[in-house]
Structures are given as structure tokens and as C-alpha cells.
């Protein structure tokens, strides 16, 4: 049975990617263009305290799910080996093999359900961060006199003085220092 890890790895890799991109900035970034601002949402998720709490919470939930699924995998593996080694004599009518297949299918369905719950939980938490960050971003946009706000992922290089990400992170850290959450069940209307 495949055990999975989502969310935490993605957020951690975002932080590593943004740090690498910043290290390669040119020594002369060019002029500051009035009215043009840049914002890096991935860095907000990776470096804000709320984003880091989501990363830590998702790591905790993935570990919990792995702990829940591990006994199923171990039992299925042991039973599968016993069936294989015993051959026809261990299961003359095939009932043990059918029962093993049914348990394997149940375990796989449980794993898929947990994976969907983890993905949904992460989406809800990231949405909470976005909802808290949006008014902050609008306020910074207006304070800085931005006429155009570019997503940093669409801009290869820009003058760091045009980047409002650090200010948004700072204000978000004050407004939403962390998120505390548990794994969420996926509502029926979302599953469809």
C-alpha cells in the first residue's frame, strides 16, 4: 500500500524555490517603475506564520494518517505472504484470497478517502490565509499607489523595491499569526 505525503512537501519546496530565486537576483535590478507592484503569493504561503502553521499542521496530519494506515498495510502484507507461501493447500477454495482482496480494497478506499480529506483540509486552510491576506494586499496596493499588481510567478526579474510581499507577510503575521486545525471530512457536495 502506498503511503502519501501532500501539502507539507509542497509548501516546503515553495520556500526553497523562492530562496533560490532571490539568491540569483541581478546586482543592478533597474529602475523602480511607478505604479507597478509585484506580489509573490507562494512566498506568502511559505514564509508567513500562518503558512508555516499550515505546513506544520499538514505534516502532523500526514503522520497521523500514515500511522492509521500502516497497520492495514502490515496485516495485508503478512496475510498476502502467508497465502503465497501456503499455496493451494493454505486456501483450497479461494475464500482466504477473496477475503484478502476485499480487505485490500477497503484499505485502498480508506487511503483514498484520507488523501482526499488531507487535500480538502489543505485547501480550506490556504483559502483562510487568502481571505485574511486579500484585504491586506488591497490596502498595501492603495498605500503604495499601485496601478498594476503583478504576480511574481509571472515576472522573471523585477526591482525588489517594487515587491510588496514582505509588507503583506508582516501585516498578515499580525492579523493571522497561526491556524490550528484538524483533518476535515469532505462535504458530500464537494466530493461530486
N, C-alpha and C positions, 0 to 999 in steps of 0.2 A: 504494500500500500504506500502510495506516495504521500509524504508529509510536505506541507507547503508553508511558505512564509511570504506574506504580502505587506504592503504598506510601509512597514518599518524600513525595509530594504530600499524601497523607492525614495522615501524621504531622506534616508542617509546618503543615497547616491546623488540626490539633488544638491545636498550641502557640499559634497566632494566636488561635483561638477562646477558649481558656482565659484568655489575657492580656486579651482584650476583656471577657470576663465579669467578671474580677477588677476591672477599672477601673471598673465600674458598680456596685460594692457600696455599700450604704447606709452613711451615716455612723454610724447607731445600729443595729447588727445585732441587737439584742435580747439576751435573757439566754442564758447557756450552760445548756443542758438536761443535767443529769447523766445519764450512761449512754447518751447519744446521740452517736454519732460519724459523721463524713462522710468519705468517701474518693473521690477523683477518679482513676479508672483511666486515662482519656485523658491527663490531665496527667502521670501517672507515665510513660506511654509516650513522651510528648513531651519531658519535662524530665529524665528520668534519663539518666545517661551511657550506660547500656545501650540505652535507647530511641533516643538520639541516634546511637549507633553503628549501630543497625539502619537508621535513616533514611539515614545516610551510605552504608552498605553497599548499601542498596537503590538509592540514586541511582547508585552505581558500577555495579551490575549492570544497571540500566536503560540506562545509557550504553553498556555493553558489548553488550547485546542490540541496541540501535539501530545500533551500528557493525557488528554482524554482519548485520543485515537490510538496511541501506542499499544495499549493492551489488546485492542482489536487486532492490530497488525500482528502482534506476537502470537496470539491464540490462533489466528488463521494460518500463520506460517508453521507453527508446530503441528497443527492438525493436517495441513497440506503435506508436510514431510512424512507424517505417520501414514497417511493414505498412500503416498508414493512408495514408501519403503515396504508397506504391508501388501501392496499389490491387490490382486483379485481376492486373495484369502481374507484380507482385512475388511473388504467391503463387497461381499458376494452379490448382493442385489443392487448395489449402487446407491443405497439410501444415504450412507455417510457422505459420499461425494455430492449428492444433491443438497444435503443439509449444509455442507461446507460452502457450496456455491451460493446458497441462499444467504448465509451469514456474510460471505464476501460482498454480495450485492448490497446488503443492508449497511455494511461498514462503508462501502463506497458512497452510498447515498448520504450517510451521515457526514462523511468527509466533504462531499459537495455542498451539503446544507451549511456546514460550519464555514466553509470557504466563502459562500455567498453572504453569510452573516458578517464575516470579517470585512468583506468588501463594502457591504452596506454600512457597517459601523464606521469605517474609514471615510466613506463619502459623507455621512452625516456630520462627522467631526470637522472635515475640511470645509463643508458648507457653513458650519458655525463660525469658523475662522473667517471665511469670506464675508459673511454677513456682518461681522464685527469690524472687518478691515475696510469694507466699502465706504462707509461714511467718513472714515479717517482719510482714505485716499481722495475722496471728493474735496474734503477740507484742505488737504495739502495741495491739491490741484489748483484750488482757488487762491490759496495763500501765495503760491509760487507764480501765479499769473500764467499758468499753462494754457496754451491754446490747442495743444496736441499732446496727448499722453500715449507714448509708445510702449508696447510690451517688450521687455528686454530680450525675450526669446526670439523676437523678430528683428532685433538690431544686433549686428555683428560687433560693432565697437561704437561707443559714444563717450563724450566727455563726462567724467564722473560727477562733475558739478551739476549736470542735468538729471542725475539719478535721484529720485525721491524715496527709494526703497528703504534706506536706513532710517529716515524720519518716520515713515509709516510703521516700520518694525518697532521703533522706540515707542510710539504712541499706542500701538496695538499691545505691546508688553504691559503698558499701564492699564489699558482698558480691559484686556482679557489675558491675565497673567498665565492661566493654565486651563486645561479642560480635564475633567475627571469623568470617566465613562466606563461602562461595561459593554460586553458584546450585545448587540441588538438583534432581535429577531426581525427578519424581513417581512414587512406587511404584505398581505396577500395581493393587494393591488399593485405593489411594486414588483412582485415576482412574475407577473404576467407580461 
